[in-house]
Amino acid sequence: KVAIYSINNYEKLKDIYLHDSELQNILVNYSKKEIEINLITATNQDTNTREINLYFNEVRNLHVPMLEPWGSGFYINSIDLEVEDEYIKTTITLNSGDEIRCVSETIETDYSY
């Protein structure tokens, strides 16, 4: 894992371009309160696709609807980050319209620039 984000520096996580990334898996380790999200980034003129993993630690809440109100899809439309009660609240909106929400103490990633 390369970078760790907390409520002190979570804004820097927004520098990672994840729009149109493909959501592969959401892995839950309930006893350790850990969530792992596996993504494959979109290709653009500067970069090829690559795997990126996000690790959410000390998770308090995870909401994963699969209602697809905008139609089927599993690509990231947007990621919003905010502080909620000293935790990071991450909202991942998919092109299906589903909003995945995770509230955690820290987020780690294996992404490097």
C-alpha positions as CSV (number, residue, x, y, z in Angstrom):
1,K,0.0,0.0,0.0
2,V,1.4,3.3,-1.0
3,A,-0.7,6.1,0.5
4,I,-2.8,6.5,3.7
5,Y,-5.6,9.1,3.8
6,S,-7.3,10.3,7.0
7,I,-9.5,13.3,7.9
8,N,-6.3,15.4,7.8
9,N,-5.4,14.7,4.2
10,Y,-8.4,13.0,2.5
11,E,-8.8,15.9,0.0
12,K,-5.6,14.6,-1.8
13,L,-7.5,11.4,-2.6
14,K,-9.5,13.5,-5.1
15,D,-6.3,13.9,-7.1
16,I,-6.6,10.3,-8.3
17,Y,-8.6,10.2,-11.5
18,L,-11.1,7.4,-11.1
19,H,-14.0,8.6,-13.4
20,D,-15.1,5.7,-15.7
21,S,-13.1,3.2,-13.7
22,E,-14.7,-0.3,-13.6
23,L,-15.9,-1.6,-10.2
24,Q,-14.6,-5.2,-10.0
25,N,-15.2,-6.3,-6.4
26,I,-16.1,-5.1,-2.9
27,L,-14.6,-7.4,-0.3
28,V,-15.8,-7.2,3.3
29,N,-13.8,-8.4,6.3
30,Y,-16.4,-8.0,9.0
31,S,-14.3,-9.0,12.0
32,K,-11.5,-6.6,11.1
33,K,-13.9,-3.8,10.0
34,E,-12.1,-3.6,6.6
35,I,-13.4,-3.1,3.1
36,E,-11.4,-3.6,-0.1
37,I,-12.7,-2.1,-3.4
38,N,-11.0,-3.3,-6.6
39,L,-11.1,-1.0,-9.6
40,I,-9.8,-1.0,-13.2
41,T,-9.1,2.5,-14.5
42,A,-10.3,3.7,-17.8
43,T,-7.9,4.2,-20.7
44,N,-7.1,7.7,-21.9
45,Q,-4.5,9.2,-24.2
46,D,-2.0,9.4,-21.3
47,T,-2.4,6.1,-19.5
48,N,-3.3,2.5,-20.1
49,T,-5.8,0.6,-17.8
50,R,-4.5,-0.4,-14.4
51,E,-5.8,-2.1,-11.3
52,I,-6.3,0.2,-8.3
53,N,-7.3,-1.1,-4.8
54,L,-8.9,1.1,-2.1
55,Y,-8.7,-0.2,1.4
56,F,-11.1,1.2,4.0
57,N,-10.0,0.7,7.6
58,E,-12.0,0.9,10.9
59,V,-15.2,0.9,8.8
60,R,-18.4,2.0,10.7
61,N,-20.9,1.8,7.9
62,L,-21.1,0.3,4.4
63,H,-24.1,0.8,2.1
64,V,-24.1,-1.1,-1.3
65,P,-27.5,-0.8,-3.1
66,M,-27.9,-2.7,-6.4
67,L,-31.1,-1.1,-7.6
68,E,-29.7,0.4,-10.8
69,P,-32.2,3.3,-11.1
70,W,-30.4,4.6,-14.2
71,G,-30.0,1.2,-15.9
72,S,-27.3,-1.5,-15.5
73,G,-23.7,-0.4,-15.1
74,F,-20.6,-0.7,-12.9
75,Y,-18.5,2.2,-13.9
76,I,-17.7,5.1,-11.5
77,N,-19.5,8.4,-12.4
78,S,-18.1,10.3,-9.3
79,I,-16.5,10.0,-5.9
80,D,-17.4,12.4,-3.1
81,L,-15.4,12.6,0.1
82,E,-16.4,14.5,3.3
83,V,-15.8,14.3,7.0
84,E,-18.6,13.0,9.2
85,D,-18.1,12.7,13.0
86,E,-14.3,12.4,12.7
87,Y,-14.6,9.7,9.9
88,I,-14.3,9.9,6.2
89,K,-17.6,9.4,4.4
90,T,-16.9,8.2,0.8
91,T,-19.8,8.2,-1.7
92,I,-19.1,6.4,-5.0
93,T,-21.9,7.0,-7.6
94,L,-22.0,4.5,-10.4
95,N,-23.3,5.0,-13.9
96,S,-26.2,2.8,-12.8
97,G,-27.3,5.5,-10.3
98,D,-26.4,3.4,-7.3
99,E,-24.5,5.2,-4.6
100,I,-22.1,3.1,-2.6
101,R,-21.3,4.8,0.8
102,C,-18.5,3.8,3.2
103,V,-17.7,5.6,6.5
104,S,-14.1,4.7,7.6
105,E,-11.3,6.1,9.8
106,T,-8.7,5.8,7.0
107,I,-8.4,4.9,3.3
108,E,-5.3,3.3,1.9
109,T,-4.5,2.8,-1.8
110,D,-1.8,1.1,-3.8
111,Y,-2.0,3.8,-6.5
112,S,1.2,5.7,-7.3
113,Y,1.5,8.6,-9.6
